[in-house]
Structures are given as C-alpha cells and as structure tokens.
Amino acid sequence: MSQRKQREREREECPPETDNDHQWGIDHLSAVRNPPTNLDLSRRSVLTATGAGLLAGLVPAGTTTAAEDDERYHHKTRPTMWTETMRENARRNIERYNWAAGQRDNAVESADSYLEKYGPDLDSLWSLVTSQQVPRGGGLSNERLILGGDSEPGTDRLWKIETTVDDPHGDGKLTVPTNDFGAYRESGLNDQGMFDPDLADDSLLVNEEHPEMGEGWGVDDGWGWVDENDDLGMGEGNRWNFVAYYNHWFVWRPGGVRRILDALVDAYLLTEESKYAVAGLVLMDRIADVYPEMTIADYQQNAHGFWNSHGGRQTGRIIGSHWEGNLARRLLVAYDAFFPALDDPSVADDVVSFLDGKTGEYPGLAAKDSVARIRENIEENYIKEIFPAAKASQIAPGRGQLSALAISARVLDDTRENGYTREAIEWIFQPGNEYFDGDVWNEEPENWYTTGGNVLAPIVDQCDRDGYWHEGSLGYNRIRMSSILQVAQNLQGYDGFDGADLYQHPKFQSALKINSDLLLLDEFSPTLGDTHHPAGNEMSQSGISDGYEVTGDSRFAQLWHYSNGYSTAGIRGSIYDAEPEGLAEEIQSIVDAEGPLDLPSQNLAGFGFAALRDGENYTTESYGKTYDTSDLFAEASAPINDSFDEAIQFEASQAGEWWTFEFDVADADEYELELEALFVSTYGIYDLSVNGEYVDTIDFMTDGSGRDTISYLLELPAGTNTMRFECVGKNDDSGGYKMALYYLTLLDEEARERRDAAELGNAKRAFWMYYGRNGIGGGGTPHAHRDTLQIGVAAHEMELSRDLGYPEATGSYPPRQFFTDNTISHNTVVVNERGQDHHWVGTPRHFEGEDERVNLIDVEAPHVYEETDEYRRTTATITVDEEHSYAVDFFRVAGGDDHRYSFHTTKADLTTEGLDLEPQNGGTLAGENVAYADSSYNSARSPDSRGSGLNYFDQVERDDDPADRVVLDWDVEDHFNRRDDDADGVHLRLTSFGDFDDVELANGYPPNSSGGATPEDSLRYAFLNRRGSDLETTYTSVIEHFDGDRVVDSLEEVPVSGGPGHAVRVELTNGRTDYVVCAFEKTDTLTVDDTFEFKGFFGLYSVEDGESDYAYVQDGTRLEPLDESPLIQEAEGFLRGTVEDFTREMSLENDLTIRVAADSGLLERHTGFVYVDNDQRDPWRGEPDPENPVLGRDQRGRGNGSYPIEALEDGRGNLLTVDVGEKTFTRDFVDPDQLEDGGYNYIIEEGDDVRIPLASAWSQE
C-alpha cells in the first residue's frame, strides 16, 4: 500500500489505549481552486498573523465564492472534499497504473462484501442504524478482553457476542446476550422506526442461548445484566452491558456503520457504480433521522455503568465526546462522496423510492419524496448538527472537535456571509475555552460548553519550541499535534474560505516531525510518561508526508524514507492526484545526496530530552553503486526479453549466442563486481569476460529457482567498460540455454570496507536523559511521570534500561500514583522518601554532541525538591570502539536528609560485587511489617499523591555496610523479542562509588497496560542510599553495556586534589586507559590521580601504551599531564555576554543578538548551545517566573534559556548574532483572548546574562 494511501486510513489521533481503528484522512486535499494568499511564505518571513489577525488578513470582508447570488448557496451544490477534478484524476490513474486498478478492486471487494451481508435489499442497512433509546457503552478494558475485543463480535449474528469464557455446560464459548435482542428491538419500533422500550414485547426477554445457566442468565434489554455469581470473571455483582457494547463497537464504531460507509465511499469514488451511492445515501439519510435526538447523557457511567470516552464529562452524541469527532469525520465526508450521485436520475429514483416507502411504513418520519428533501434532511439534521455539538462540548475540544467542524463546514459549502461554513470556520479560529457551569462536573453534561475553537492559542501556548505539546507522553503529544493537523488538512486548498493555512505556522511546522528526535537505535523510542511499551517510532506519518510536501525539507524526506523501511518503494501520490508518480524518485534523490536518516546526539532543551548517540547502523546502507542491467544492455546476437519488473532475460537457443553490457567508472581502480542473476533449471552455461579478458564460466542452471549473487575482484580502467556473456553450452539436465540478470553493483575499496563492517549489524547505542514535564503542577498533564533527570540505556538492538510507560489503570489508581508514575520507579534520585514536585522543564548547563570521543549532557532541576539547593546530573558517554561506549554519571544532590539513587534494567538476573546481602523477612522496602501496596501506608505517607512508593517493592535484600565500590551486573533477557538469540550474553553493568549507608535490592512490577505488550514478570531494582542531615551527595557511577566480553578491564575512583571534583580511571581491554573528571565548581586547578592537572568543568584524558592519546576539556582552560607540556591550554573556557535583542515575532528563523565580554573569535570552540539565564532574581536559581508562577494543568512554564547555535555572525563592536534556527523565543500569548494583538510573553529578556561554554580537544593522531 502506498504511503499516501496509508495516510488516508491512518490511525493516530485517538488515545493509544482505546482507539483501534483508523481515522479518516483525506488524500492530500487538493484545492477546489487555489486562491491567492496574503501571506509572504518565504522561509525568512514570519507568519505575523496568527490569530484574529489571520482571519482579518486572509479573509477580506464580504469576499466569498457566492458574491452574486447568496440564496443559491443555501444548500450544498458541489463536492468539495473530492472534487470533480480529483474524481477524474482517479479514473485516469486507474487506467494508467496497475496499483490504482488494484486499489479500485480492493474497494469493490470490500463494499460488495458488506452489501452481500446486509442485502439483497436496503432494509437491513436502514435498520442497522440505531436510535437514542438503544444504549451505547464501550466497556472497561478488562470487560473488553472478556468480550473478545472491540474489532469483531466473534459471530455473524446481529446483537450476539462470543466471549472468551468457556461454556461450562458444553463446547465452545459463552455467547451473550442470551436473548434475541434484535427481535425485542423490532417489537418496540415506534412510528418513526425508532426503538421505544415501552412498546417492546417483554416476553422476548428470555435466555435462548444458554438455558442451562438459568432462566434470566445473560438477558439484556439494553440496560444490562448483573452477574451475581461471577460467571464471566469480573467479580460478583458486575453489571454487563452487552447490548450497549455491541451497539457502540459493532453498530457504530469501528465495525458497523462507520466501516460500511468507508467501503461504500471508496467503491463509489473509484467506480461511480450507482449501487454504492444508493446504499450510502440510504445510510446517511437514516443517520440524519436519528442524530438530532442522540445524546450519551442518558447513559452515564456513574449511574448505570455505561463507559464512554468523554473524560468524565458524560458528554457525547452517538458515543462519548472524546470519540464523537472520530466518528463524525468519517460520516461527514461520506455525504460529499455521494453528493453528485443524486444528480443521476437512476440513483435519485432508487433512493427516493426506498426512503419514500419507509415513510409509508413509519408515518412519523418527515417526507422523503424528492432529492431536495433528502438533501435537506442530511444537511440540516446531521451536517449542521456538528456546530452546536461542538459548542455544547458534545464533541470534546482537543479530541477531533475542530477537524470534525472543519469538515462539516467544507462539506456543506454554505459560503454566504452569515452561512454555516463561514461561521463554523471563524469559530474554529475564535479564542475560547471549555467551561463547566454547574455543581457536579461529572454528572451534569448539560452544563459543559465551549466558547471558541481556539485552534491557534494551543500552538503558541502549549507547544514548546521543539514542537512538543505540554505532555510528557509521546502518544499524547502526537494526539495534540494531530488534532490540529486534521484541521490543517481539511482547510488546505478549500476555496470557500480563503487562506487560513496552518501549515505556515512556524511552531506547527516544527511539530509535524514530532517524536522523530526521540528515536533510539533507529528502531524505537523511550516510553516516556504514559506511553505504551514497547514503543515504536511514535512519529506521525501524516505529519512527515505533509511536512515534506509543504516545506520540501530534506529532514522530512529522510524521515519518510526511514518510516517506509529505508525504502522509497510504494511511495507515491494519491490516486486522486493528477500525477501521482515521481514522488519516490524525488525522495530517493535527497537520500542519495544526504544519506538515510542518521540522528546525531541531540538536546531538546524546550521539551527536556537529550540523547547521547554513538555508533552506526550498518543494516540501513547500500554499498557501492548499483545499476539495473536493463539500463546497461548494449547488444546481443539473439532476442532479449525486458518485460519483467526487474530482470532482463537473454533468449539464447544454442551455444555461441552472446550479449554485452556497458558501464562507466570515474576512476581506474580495483573494483568488486557483484552480479545478481537468476538460476533456474532451464538456463545455460556462459563464459564471462570483462574488457575482453576471461573472468569465469558460470552455470546458471540449478535444481530450484532463485536469485543469487556472484562477485569478482577486477582492475577496471576509467571510462566505459564492457561485460560480455557468451553461451558455451548447457548442463545435460538443463531445459535450455537462456540466462537472466538483475543488477550489477560496483564497489571500490571504501565501499568494500563499509560492507564488511556491516557484519556488525546495528551497532548504534544511546544513553538518554529526560528532564521535561513531570506532572500537572508544572504546566503539564497527568500523562507525565515524576521522573526528572531519569536516564535510560539502549544498545545491542534493545532497551536495556527503560521507563515503565503506561499505567495499568489511570486516575487515582494507587499503583499508578505510588509506583508507575512515581519518582522511585525511575532511574533518578529520590529525596526524603517522596516523589518530585512538578515542574515544566529543567535547565541544561552543558552539552556536547560532536566530539569524536565524548558526548555529554549536564542538566539542573532546581524546582523538583524544595529541600534541595542543587539537584543536577551530568552524564557523559565515551566511545571505545565501533560497538561499545560507556557512560560516566555524576549525580549531585545538596539538601534533604535522605538520598536514594534508583536504577533498574529490563528483565535480568542481577549479580553484585562489594555487597553482603541479607534477605529481609517479608514485607516491602517500607519495612518487614508493611505489606505490598498497603493502603494505610499510602494514606499516611501521601495526602498529595507524592508518597515514597516503598510499599510497591518486595523480595528485599539489603547490605547495611556496603563497600565504597558497588558493582551491579544485570544479565538481561530479550523479553520483547527484539533479537533472535534471547540476548544471550548481553549485560548492563553499573559500578558506583560512594559512602553509602546501605544498598537495597528489590522487585518492582511493571504495569500491564491494555495497549502494550505483556511486560516482564518483575524488574530487579537497586537502591544506593545515604541518610543524614542536610546531605551533600555526588553519586559517581560508570555504566557499561556489552555482549559477550567486557571492554572495560578495571574501574577505580581516583583521588582529586586542589579543590572539589570527582574522577574515575577506566582501563580498557584494548590497552587504553581513560580518566574522566567532573568539577561542578570549576574554579580551581585540580590534580587527578597524581597524573595530570585539570581546570574546567568536564575533562577526558586518555593514555595508550604509556603515551598521551586524547584529551578533551569543556568549560575549562587546561589539561596538562604532570610529565608533559599542556595538551590543552586556553585563555578562556567560556564566553560571557548579555542579551541585546532577539527575534520577537513568530518566525521560521530566529536570531539572538548578544553583547559579548570577550573575543568572539573564541566561539570557534563553542559546543553547540548558548545558555541564557532567564531568571532575573538569582542567576540559575529561583522560580522559573516569579511574576507568573505555573500552578495548574495546561499552563505554560517559562522554560529554560538554552538554545542551539546554528550559525554565528559578528556585528558592530562587540555585538554577536546567534542564529538559533527554528527555535522561537516566544513563550505564549499575553492574553489568549486577544492572540497576537495582545502580544507575546517571551522566554528570555533584554539584559539577561548569557554563557557559551567552549571546548577543546587534542589527539595524538
């Protein structure tokens, strides 16, 4: 399937734990007419109009497409989602391309299967649509498992669900409900054909399926059945809403009306066969009959147990308000697809005849005796109902509300001055919020309302400069972006409302590649916050493809190539495009020029994530230059057959036949020729010669059939070379003399070396640190964890140490609050046995991502513990060889009376050194007498849900007098099957140095979330603990990963004299010895291990064979071996300045002008970041913004002042301009109700102090 086609059916905007069906995404919404825009869209320009000003600037008053006759446009007159041009394009493409014809055939097959199921007449389809008094409810996650899931009911009988519970009285599974609800519903239809339980025949409420279970067992009249004996496994007294469950999942979404209309839409658009339009229009008209009365308010969870997705509001129409928009988008576009069919007399006659007949059968229905009445019913009673549903929060903000409204506006195409379309689109951009005006928020759905779509304010206020929303979860961040992406897609190119192109918003362009920066090892992403484990790449395919089409940026091309399996095969435009071919070649040319996606080390200072990446993934590359032999063919003595997709075949019929190929090489050199050929039982024997020189005799006959590669190492001259194959006979068992070739690849020496190195496979590794949103109070959401400064490790194609990800249950579920979400379950430090306070993002101090041996991230988080004066982590990775790096981790905590360093891996066997462990006699980390998950312990320790969580760890072992060198070696297992050898021999090893009061080992139990894979049974945690009064601790650790043998021979913490500092000596098996030193004060000259002098923040000194091999210093001036001259001697270790000016508008390119206090020429040694101290009260300390503190959910924190350096330019005097690329300095709107008219708050200010650390490296080579 093409990537664009995948986008058409893409599933990504729904909560990852719930929505298992695709969302509607229109194929690249081509313009009805491409109107001129008032925006200057050059890259350097700014989208200055980002709110009300956008509308004023883009939509001149009184300008519509209905300038001459307003009343003419009261009703829809043309298709606007799939225009006539797009439909014609599809017909042309079906004639031109096999893939397009295949797409049509698949659509026809799907639609026909539904018509057969609900045929042969239209009554079954019409009757499938349920009305208000048939309840809807999606069931709790555990109930869904018992009911067999939410994709198929397990039977082909309406209103019947096969459970996963064995029938205790017979074979097979129990089927519910046990009564014939279809007959019961039919008996209660009123004069509109809608179900009224007061009219229904109660004698039909009998157990017909499993009478042996009891007379009333499993009987559901729509309001559920109570399982008194726990026969289905959810506990005694559980209410099961079978009918509501079936109605929700299998009548409406995803398996019923929605899926049927999808199939009918595709089939009609690609064939124009009337039967699909007739069926679709009958469904749409019936939906319009029932929709005005539909409300989920009658089916509340608290009162009746009907679960719907609405965030507790109890709002929604057909289904919960979080999912109503997903359903509406699919139904709305169906009307546009079928709209032209009503101009066909035969379609009109069939539709009117059937529906008019229904009014005779059910006289309470409105008249349906003309096309006009049918159009009016659909438009008035469904399309136009979306706007009031949005205003009443029946479609929830941020959950498809705006995209559904945008589609309804475009579909209706009522472009009069006060028409529906204009009012709806203006409301989308209108500032506003959702409000509750009542007493009990989760019991009064009628008191929820939304005052404006407010599409622009969240982009500015909640999206950070890296393009991430205020979520700590990858999936929920993508949902936030995607909800706006859908609006952008559905407004793009619509001529009924000029402009309003959200794709040109700078922050939104950044957001299109959301989560792509988090990719590890080219394979997966960390499961930050509430992200289901294991996580894939978590990117938005629609965002990537749209981003490329809008910007043409090579990063989007590489991401598209990556997400398509490092290939451009199948990438093409839409079947509705005029010229869908050529996109793959365009993207491939970019990849050929710039290489495939290969992410470097990165620091996302806005979001709060750093990845220290090392190594190469050799599996993603192709080596040498490859030619299609069809393109190289020169001449032949017999016919050739070039009709195959890849191969070219020589039709030789006797010995002596020959054919030749010609290829060019730029330089005379030794090349390896790789020939991919076909070996089959009917092929002959050939002599191969190159440039007239005999090379080999090849028998292309084999017992089986298959492709294989043969290779030769040859000296080739520059210019044109000739390759000749001459048939010299055939094997006695062969059926002929033919042969066939696929590709020729030429590899010079460098290409051969890289190919040979590819035996290493994916040798990438990464250490990452998260320091972003950690909860509601910091301006984030509940989907973040209290996990600031946690680290993780990925290597050997696995996540060796991971975040736990999505909780087993949300809300006030204690294991979520005290374990999964809590600080103690993450690889960070717990202070005073409680969880962290909430914050927006930490403050980076140093970063290195380009040195050949050192990667570094240094971050402080001063606001997560009020008890601490310092809470800071510095993690550096040191490259050893092509496959290995190790990390040195310095975690400094000042303040508090209890420090607990927590670390865990994936499933593993843990061995130790330096410990004499004693098992605890039962209980948990909280004590022998505190049971696992003890609720009284939770209540006593955590009135604000920040409890220690110690009672969620058991199987405790402890050493009360550990050595000052503790080794923890996890022999990990490949629990998630990322490798093919169970990771036999893969280890993660932590060696930590310090004066520990005790060390504890204990089991933690990862959550089994409904949307993730089955987790490990348990994870073995280690806790390195210090206790005292007003403690100061620097945890100094080395983290190794290895597969088989270690590359570290020995580790030792070495003495540092002359001032505060910490250092380790790492002796490697390759003969190299590394010294790694960190000095947070960096004011004194230190002597390390009586070996070298150092002055700076961070340093590496490597020795090999008794000689200095490598040296690195960041934010420092000196590294000098005691018996040598200085390897590094600099006048300055950093550059200081103040902010003079900065880009103040919302721009795609941003500059920071600083007044520097030293020679700007020093900046040749910058480390990639400029650090602005944006707290005026106390440098690097204090509240992020004392005048506007962050208190609650969705409120934007000020953030740090760390920005990447893209380029530098000297100005007049001592002024320096720093290009920070697309990273904006705007924080949020001053007044969201005024948007840009009220101005922006900024992350930095004029006069702020600026610091740019410098780095120097020395190498013997």
C-alpha positions, 0 to 999 in steps of 0.5 A: 500500500502506498504511503499516501494511501496509508495516510488516508486510513491512518490511525493516530489521533485517538488515545493509544489505549482505546482507539483501534481503528483508523481515522479518516484522512483525506488524500492530500486535499487538493484545492477546489481552486487555489486562491491567492494568499496574503501571506509572504511564505518565504522561509525568512518571513514570519507568519505575523498573523496568527490569530484574529489577525489571520482571519482579518488578513486572509479573509477580506470582508464580504469576499466569498465564492457566492458574491452574486447570488447568496440564496443559491448557496443555501444548500450544498451544490458541489463536492468539495472534499473530492472534487470533480477534478480529483474524481477524474484524476482517479479514473485516469490513474486507474487506467494508467497504473496497475496499483490504482486498478488494484486499489479500485478492486480492493474497494469493490471487494470490500463494499460488495462484501458488506452489501452481500451481508446486509442485502439483497435489499436496503432494509437491513442497512436502514435498520442497522442504524440505531436510535437514542433509546438503544444504549451505547457503552464501550466497556472497561478494558478488562470487560473488553478482553472478556468480550473478545475485543472491540474489532469483531463480535466473534459471530455473524449474528446481529446483537450476539457476542462470543466471549472468551469464557468457556461454556461450562455446560458444553463446547465452545464459548459463552455467547451473550446476550442470551436473548434475541435482542434484535427481535425485542428491538423490532417489537418496540419500533415506534412510528418513526422506526425508532426503538421505544422500550415501552412498546417492546414485547417483554416476553422476548426477554428470555435466555435462548442461548444458554438455558442451562445457566438459568432462566434470566442468565445473560438477558439484556434489554439494553440496560444490562445484566448483573452477574451475581455469581461471577460467571464471566470473571469480573467479580460478583455483582458486575453489571454487563452491558452487552447490548450497549457494547455491541451497539457502540463497537459493532453498530457504530464504531469501528465495525458497523456503520462507520466501516460500511460507509468507508467501503461504500465511499471508496467503491463509489469514488473509484467506480461511480457504480450507482449501487454504492451511492444508493446504499450510502445515501440510504445510510446517511439519510437514516443517520440524519433521522436519528442524530438530532435526538442522540445524546450519551447523557442518558447513559452515564457511567456513574449511574448505570455503568455505561463507559464512554470516552468523554473524560468524565464529562458524560458528554457525547452524541452517538458515543462519548465526546472524546470519540464523537469527532472520530466518528463524525469525520468519517460520516461527514465526508461520506455525504460529499462522496455521494453528493453528485450521485443524486444528480443521476436520475437512476440513483435519485429514483432508487433512493427516493423510492426506498426512503419514500416507502419507509415513510409509508411504513413509519408515518412519523418520519418527515417526507422523503419524496424528492432529492431536495428533501433528502438533501435537506434532511442530511444537511440540516439534521446531521451536517449542521448538527456538528456546530452546536455539538461542538459548542455544547462540548458534545464533541470534546475540544482537543479530541477531533472537535475542530477537524470534525467542524472543519469538515462539516463546514467544507462539506456543506459549502454554505459560503454566504456571509452569515452561512454555516461554513463561514461561521463554523470556520471563524469559530474554529479560529475564535479564542475560547475555552471549555467551561463547566457551569454547574455543581457536579462536573461529572454528572451534569453534561448539560452544563459543559460548553465551549466558547471558541475553537481556539485552534491557534492559542494551543500552538503558541501556548502549549507547544514548546519550541521543539514542537512538543505539546505540554505532555510528557507522553509521546502518544499524547503529544502526537494526539495534540499535534494531530488534532490540529493537523486534521484541521490543517488538512481539511482547510488546505486548498478549500476555496470557500474560505480563503487562506487560513493555512496552518501549515505556515505556522512556524511552531506547527511546522516544527511539530509535524516531525514530532517524536522523530528526535526521540528515536533510539537505535533507529528502531524505537523510542523511550516510553516516556510518561504514559506511553505504551511499551514497547514503543515504536517510532511514535512519529506521525506519518501524516505529519512527515508526508505533509511536512515534506510536501509543504516545506520540501525539507530534506529532514522530512524526506529522510524521515519518510524514507526511514518510516517506509523501511529505508525504502522509497518503494510504494511511495507515491501520490494519491490516486486522486492526484493528477500525477501521482508518480515521481514522488519516490524518485524525488525522495530517493534523490535527497537520500542519495545526496544526504544519506538515510536518516542518521540522528546525531546526539541531540538536546531538546532543551524546550521539551527536556530530552537529550540523547547521547548517540554513538555508533552506526547502523550498518543494516540501513546502507547500500554499498557501492553503486548499483545499476539495473542491467536493463539500463546497461544492455548494449547488444546481443546476437539473439532476442532479449526479453525486458518485460519483467519488473526487474530482470532482463532475460537473454533468449539464447537457443544454442551455444555461441549466442552472446550479449554485452553490457556497458558501464562507466567508472570515474576512476581506474581502480580495483573494483568488486563486481557483484552480479545478481542473476537468476538460476533456474533449471532451464538456463545455460552455461556462459563464459564471462569476460570483462574488457575482453579478458576471461573472468569465469564460466558460470552455470546458471542452471540449478535444481530450484529457482532463485536469485543469487549473487556472484562477485569478482575482484577486477582492475577496471580502467576509467571510462566505459567498460564492457561485460560480455556473456557468451553461451558455451553450452548447457548442463545435460539436465538443463531445459535450455540455454537462456540466462537472466540478470538483475543488477550489477553493483560496483564497489571500490575499496571504501565501499568494500570496507563499509560492507564488511563492517556491516557484519556488525549489524546495528551497532548504534547505542544511546544513553538518554536523559529526560528532564521535561514535564513531570506532572500537572503542577508544572504546566503539564498533564497527568500523562507525565511521570515524576521522573526528572533527570531519569536516564535510560540505556539502549544498545545491542538492538534493545532497551536495556534500561527503560521507563515503565510507560503506561499505567495499568489503570489511570486516575487515582489508581494507587499503583499508578500514583505510588509506583508507575508514575512515581519518582522511585520507579525511575532511574533518578534520585529520590529525596526524603522518601517522596516523589518530585514536585512538578515542574515544566522543564529543567535547565541544561548547563552543558552539552556536547554532541560532536566530539569524536570521543565524548558526548555529554549532557549536564542538566539542573532541576532546581524546582523538583525538591524544595529541600534541595539547593542543587539537584543536577546530573551530568552524564557523559558517554565515551566511545571505545570502539565501533560497538561499545561506549560507556557512560560516566554519571555524576549525580549531585544532590545538596539538601534533604536528609535522605538520598536514594539513587534508583536504577533498574534494567529490563528483565535480568538476573542481577549479580553484585560485587562489594555487597553482603546481602541479607534477605529481609523477612517479608514485607516491602522496602517500607519495612518487614511489617508493611505489606505490598501496596498497603493502603494505610501506608499510602494514606499516611505517607501521601495526602498529595499523591507524592508518597515514597512508593516503598510499599510497591517493592518486595523480595528485599535484600539489603547490605547495611555496610556496603563497600565504597565500590558497588558493582551491579551486573544485570544479565538481561533477557530479550523479553520483547523479542527484539533479537533472535538469540534471547540476548544471550550474553548481553549485560548492563553493568553499573559500578558506583562509588560512594559512602553509602549507608546501605544498598537495597535490592528489590522487585518492582512490577511493571504495569500491564497496560491494555495497549502494550505488550505483556511486560516482564514478570518483575524488574530487579531494582537497586537502591544506593542510599545515604541518610543524614542531615542536610546531605551533600551527595555526588553519586559517581557511577560508570555504566557499561553495556556489552555482549559477550566480553567486557571492554572495560578491564578495571574501574577505580575512583581516583583521588582529586586534589586542589579543590572539589571534583570527582574522577574515575580511571577506566582501563580498557581491554584494548590497552587504553586507559581513560580518566574522566573528571567532573568539577561542578565548581570549576574554579580551581586547578585540580590534580587527578590521580597524581597524573595530570592537572585539570581546570574546567568543568568536564575533562577526558584524558586518555593514555595508550601504551604509556603515551598521551592519546586524547584529551578533551576539556569543556568549560575549562582552560587546561589539561596538562599531564604532570610529565608533559607540556599542556595538551590543552591550554586556553585563555578562556573556557567560556564566553560571557555576554548579555542579551541585546535583542532577539527575534520577537515575532513568530518566525521560521528563523530566529536570531539572538543578538548578544553583547559579548565580554570577550573575543568572539573569535573564541566561539570557534570552540563553542559546543553547540548551545548558548545558555541564557539565564532567564531568571532575573532574581538569582542567576540559575536559581529561583522560580522559573517566573516569579511574576507568573508562577505555573500552578495548574494543568495546561499552563505554560512554564517559562522554560529554560534559556538554552538554545542551539547555535546554528550559525554565528555572525559578528556585528558592530563592536562587540555585538554577536548574532546567534542564529538559533534556527527554528527555535522561537523565543516566544513563550505564549500569548499575553492574553489568549483572548486577544492572540497576537494583538495582545502580544507575546510573553517571551522566554528570555529578556533584554539584559539577561546574562548569557554563557557559551561554554567552549571546548577543546580537544587534542589527539595524538593522531 
